[in-house]
Amino acid sequence: MTSEMWDERYATKEYVWAIEPNQFVKEHLTDLDPGTAIDLGAGEGRNAVWLASLGWQATAVDFSAVALEKGEKLAADHDVSVNFVQADATTYQAPEQVDLVVLSYLQLPADKQSVILEHAKTWVRPGGTLFVIAHDESNVADGYGGPPVSEVCYTVDRTVAALDGLDIVTAEVAERIVDTPDGPRTALDTLVIAKGPSESNN
């Protein structure tokens, strides 16, 4: 989808996504020591705002101006400071290495996924964290919600391969329970957490 298409989708008074952080972001990142963070493909900024509330110096990157405007409102409502940057995730370059890079449901074709992941891994400081959560390809046939086609979904193996050189901490297909009018359903997500190698290992 183009930035204009996402602008149109975000052009509602209500938030398109929840204003709370993604459940896996909260589960796995709460105990990290705050530092500098980039949320790539941040949408309306819910994860970046949550990180900022914990003391992180967070940068939220998205190519939708409308989404970022809503992110700025969300940050103001939570009385936190977030650096919002309008940029295409496929071409954005971090100005310096950071302690945390988050990619949360960034829907792109497989070739662009690999390009972004290979860029993102160079932004992670030694000992820093790269966190990826995305719709898994298996979700199209076996899960609930998410894109109806596998072309913009992720796989654990492909994600891990793109992060060669980092230390993989977690690599799994994670189950996410979604409440629906017909009862709870299960979505299947690619979850990969990697660490930048310590300088002593370089």
Secondary structure, DSSP 8 states (H G I E B T S, - for coil): --HHHHHHHH-SSS-SS-SS--HHHHHHHTTS---EEEEET-TT-HHHHHHHHTT-EEEEEES-HHHHHHHHHHHHHTT--EEEEE--TTT---SS-EEEEEEES----HHHHHHHHHHHHTTEEEEEEEEEEEEBTHHHHHSSSS-SSGGG-B-HHHHHHHTTTSEEEEEEEEEEEEEETTEEEEEEEEEEEEE---GGG-
